[in-house]
Amino acid sequence: MQAFIAQKQTEILARAIETVTSCPDGTLAGEAHRLAGTLGTYQLIGAEAALRSLEAIAAAPDASTEGIHQARVDTLAALSGVARDLDARTGGESRA
């Protein structure tokens, strides 16, 4: 069962990284909100927090293109770190 959960965590993290990378600014807040909920469900708390922060920045009425870009960079770094940690905990088995 734990291997299944680790595999799902890996899949969700990959989807989150792809979405944060490619999502247009105009829909980023909604996508970040949706992904944060899914990540939280799978107990990826660090990733969830990073997406909540991205959501807040992207949804702010005074959000700038530069601010959103930096928030994307920061979020992608956090998500990549969570993915590395997951691989270290599972010995990479979650990618099998």
Buried (B, 14 or more C-beta within 10 A) or exposed (E): EEEEEBBBBBEBBEEBBEBBEEBEEEEBBEBBBBBBEBBBEBEBEEBBBBBBBBBBBBEEEEBEEEEBEEBBEBBBEBBEEBBEEBBEEBEEEBBE
